[in-house]
Amino acid sequence: MPSGRQSHEVIRAQLRLRHAAFKRKPPKGTSELFINTQLLAELLQLSDLERRLVEFAALSDLHRRLRSVVNATVLNRTEELISALAIVLDCSANEIREALERNSTLLKTSLLCCRRNDFTQGMVLSASERLSEILSRVYQDENDLLQQFIEPASASNLTANDYPHLAEQIELLTQYLSSVIKS
């Protein structure tokens, strides 16, 4: 019978094999998620690990079996969650900790959050309310995807006359932009 460390390595090897098979042929409906997550990662300049964290959180929302495993895993502290994510994503706990710092892109943009599971009271990594749904759709291009996150501002009624204290700067900027347009 293998020791605890050996069985851990066997499980890790099996997970790597399953992960490789999953990447070759993802379950129905997830290919859009991988395509859109990659596109979102490029638009937000996310690291590979940040992209994988988004994928994991979205997959956890979308797939019942994975969601049940995540929800059944009671992690009482944030550090336990970080350690578990490091094992799942095959990276160091420090890399996960850095990707999920308060001022990180993932948390500042509210794509992901670390919160307590309402049922088990354990810590979980979860996707923002509509993220999984957004990432699982088909889009024409990156602008189509971006429109799901950004609401266009309404047109302004303000003019340069509304900023008399900036008259010099507005004149200089207007001249510069006019010359740029001409050239």
C-alpha positions as CSV (number, residue, x, y, z in Angstrom):
1,M,0.0,0.0,0.0
2,P,1.4,3.4,-1.0
3,S,2.3,5.9,1.7
4,G,0.3,9.2,2.0
5,R,2.9,11.1,-0.1
6,Q,3.0,8.4,-2.7
7,S,-0.8,8.2,-2.9
8,H,-0.9,12.0,-3.2
9,E,1.5,11.8,-6.2
10,V,-0.6,9.0,-7.8
11,I,-3.7,11.2,-7.5
12,R,-1.9,14.2,-8.8
13,A,-0.7,12.2,-11.8
14,Q,-4.2,10.9,-12.5
15,L,-5.5,14.5,-12.3
16,R,-2.9,15.6,-14.8
17,L,-4.0,12.9,-17.2
18,R,-7.6,13.8,-16.8
19,H,-6.8,17.5,-17.2
20,A,-4.9,16.8,-20.5
21,A,-7.9,14.7,-21.8
22,F,-10.3,17.5,-20.7
23,K,-8.2,20.1,-22.6
24,R,-8.2,17.9,-25.8
25,K,-11.9,17.4,-25.7
26,P,-13.8,19.6,-23.2
27,P,-17.3,18.7,-22.2
28,K,-20.2,20.1,-24.3
29,G,-20.7,23.8,-23.8
30,T,-17.3,24.5,-22.3
31,S,-15.3,25.3,-25.4
32,E,-16.9,28.8,-25.5
33,L,-15.9,29.2,-21.9
34,F,-12.2,28.5,-22.7
35,I,-12.3,30.7,-25.8
36,N,-13.9,33.6,-24.0
37,T,-11.7,33.2,-20.9
38,Q,-8.7,33.4,-23.1
39,L,-10.1,36.5,-24.9
40,L,-11.0,38.1,-21.5
41,A,-7.5,37.3,-20.2
42,E,-5.9,39.1,-23.3
43,L,-8.2,42.1,-22.9
44,L,-7.4,42.5,-19.2
45,Q,-3.8,41.4,-19.5
46,L,-4.3,38.5,-17.0
47,S,-1.5,36.1,-16.3
48,D,-1.9,32.5,-17.2
49,L,-2.7,31.6,-13.5
50,E,-5.3,34.4,-13.3
51,R,-7.0,33.0,-16.4
52,R,-7.0,29.5,-14.9
53,L,-8.5,30.8,-11.7
54,V,-11.3,32.4,-13.7
55,E,-11.8,29.2,-15.7
56,F,-11.9,27.1,-12.5
57,A,-14.4,29.4,-10.8
58,A,-16.6,29.5,-13.9
59,L,-16.5,25.7,-14.3
60,S,-17.3,25.3,-10.6
61,D,-20.5,27.3,-11.2
62,L,-21.5,25.6,-14.5
63,H,-20.9,22.0,-13.7
64,R,-22.9,20.3,-11.1
65,R,-20.4,17.6,-10.1
66,L,-17.5,20.0,-9.8
67,R,-19.7,22.4,-7.9
68,S,-20.7,19.7,-5.4
69,V,-17.1,18.8,-4.8
70,V,-16.2,22.5,-4.2
71,N,-19.2,23.0,-1.9
72,A,-18.5,19.8,0.0
73,T,-14.9,20.8,0.7
74,V,-15.0,22.8,3.9
75,L,-12.0,25.1,4.1
76,N,-12.2,27.2,7.2
77,R,-9.6,29.8,6.5
78,T,-8.4,31.7,3.4
79,E,-5.0,30.0,3.7
80,E,-6.7,26.6,3.4
81,L,-8.5,27.8,0.2
82,I,-5.2,29.1,-1.2
83,S,-3.5,25.7,-0.5
84,A,-6.3,23.8,-2.1
85,L,-6.3,26.0,-5.2
86,A,-2.5,25.6,-5.4
87,I,-2.9,21.8,-5.5
88,V,-5.8,21.9,-8.0
89,L,-4.0,24.4,-10.4
90,D,-0.6,22.8,-9.8
91,C,1.2,26.0,-8.7
92,S,2.6,27.5,-5.5
93,A,0.5,28.9,-2.7
94,N,2.4,32.1,-3.1
95,E,1.3,32.4,-6.7
96,I,-2.3,31.9,-5.7
97,R,-2.0,34.4,-2.8
98,E,-0.5,37.0,-5.2
99,A,-3.2,36.5,-7.8
100,L,-5.9,36.9,-5.1
101,E,-4.5,39.9,-3.2
102,R,-7.0,42.6,-2.5
103,N,-5.6,44.9,-5.1
104,S,-5.3,42.2,-7.7
105,T,-7.0,42.6,-11.1
106,L,-9.3,39.6,-10.4
107,L,-10.6,41.1,-7.1
108,K,-10.6,44.8,-8.1
109,T,-12.7,44.0,-11.2
110,S,-15.0,41.8,-9.1
111,L,-14.5,38.9,-11.6
112,L,-13.8,36.6,-8.6
113,C,-14.3,36.8,-4.9
114,C,-13.2,34.7,-1.9
115,R,-16.2,34.3,0.3
116,R,-17.9,32.0,2.9
117,N,-20.1,29.3,1.5
118,D,-23.6,30.0,2.8
119,F,-24.3,26.4,3.5
120,T,-21.0,25.0,4.9
121,Q,-19.5,28.3,6.1
122,G,-16.2,27.2,4.4
123,M,-14.2,29.5,2.2
124,V,-14.8,29.3,-1.5
125,L,-13.5,31.0,-4.6
126,S,-16.5,32.1,-6.7
127,A,-17.1,33.9,-10.0
128,S,-19.0,37.1,-10.0
129,E,-22.8,36.8,-10.4
130,R,-23.1,36.5,-14.1
131,L,-19.5,35.7,-15.1
132,S,-20.0,32.0,-15.8
133,E,-23.1,32.7,-17.9
134,I,-21.3,35.4,-19.9
135,L,-18.3,33.3,-20.5
136,S,-20.3,30.3,-21.8
137,R,-22.0,32.2,-24.7
138,V,-20.8,32.6,-28.3
139,Y,-19.7,36.1,-29.3
140,Q,-18.9,37.6,-32.6
141,D,-15.8,39.4,-31.4
142,E,-14.0,40.9,-28.4
143,N,-16.2,44.0,-28.5
144,D,-19.3,41.8,-28.3
145,L,-17.8,40.1,-25.2
146,L,-16.7,43.5,-23.6
147,Q,-20.3,44.9,-24.0
148,Q,-21.4,42.2,-21.4
149,F,-19.2,43.9,-18.8
150,I,-19.2,47.6,-19.7
151,E,-22.2,49.9,-19.9
152,P,-21.7,52.8,-22.3
153,A,-22.0,56.2,-20.7
154,S,-24.7,58.5,-21.8
155,A,-23.8,61.4,-24.1
156,S,-22.7,64.5,-22.2
157,N,-24.3,67.9,-22.7
158,L,-21.2,69.7,-21.4
159,T,-19.1,71.9,-23.7
160,A,-15.8,73.6,-23.3
161,N,-17.6,76.7,-22.1
162,D,-18.6,74.8,-19.0
163,Y,-14.9,74.7,-18.0
164,P,-13.8,78.4,-18.1
165,H,-11.0,77.6,-15.6
166,L,-9.5,75.2,-18.1
167,A,-9.7,77.5,-21.2
168,E,-6.0,77.5,-21.8
169,Q,-5.6,73.8,-21.6
170,I,-8.7,73.2,-23.7
171,E,-7.4,75.5,-26.4
172,L,-4.0,73.8,-26.4
173,L,-5.6,70.4,-26.6
174,T,-8.0,71.4,-29.3
175,Q,-5.1,72.7,-31.5
176,Y,-3.1,69.5,-30.9
177,L,-6.0,67.2,-31.8
178,S,-6.7,69.3,-34.9
179,S,-3.1,68.9,-36.1
180,V,-3.2,65.1,-35.3
181,I,-6.4,64.7,-37.3
182,K,-4.8,66.6,-40.3
183,S,-1.7,64.5,-40.3
